[in-house]
């Protein structure tokens, strides 16, 4: 992604960069009937929350920056990122 998620993504139907929120809404609408048939509509619709809460990359950068702001070294900050990823991975297992 040359400009990154925050700048939008290419809508290949229009060959234009559009906001992620708009593109996700279109994709979810297009696959909704299939998702209902497959019993995963809730999971597919969950994708709509990504623009509001941010991606894992956003979380990782925030965790690292917060740790550095708190006085941790870069290595300690990176360990905090890994700890957060582990915590998120094992939740609800």
C-alpha positions, 0 to 999 in steps of 0.5 A, a space after each residue: 500500500 503506497 499511501 497506507 490504509 489511512 489514505 484509502 484503498 483502490 476500488 478496482 471497479 472505479 480505479 479510484 482511491 476510496 476511504 476504507 470505510 466506504 470500500 468495506 461497506 461495499 464489499 460486505 454488502 456484496 457478500 452479505 447474502 452468501 455470508 448469511 447462507 454460510 452462517 458467518 454474517 456476524 463475522 463478516 459484518 465485524 470487518 466494518 468495525 476496523 476503520 473505527 478501532 484501527 488495524 493491528 498495525 495501528 495498535 502495535 504502533 500505539 503500544 510501541 510509542 506509548 511504551 517509549 513515551 513511558 520511558 522504556 527503551 526501544 527493545 522494551 517497547 517492542 517486547 510490549 508489542 509482542 506481549 500485547 499480540 500474545 494477549 490478543 491471540 490467547 483471548 477467548 481460546 
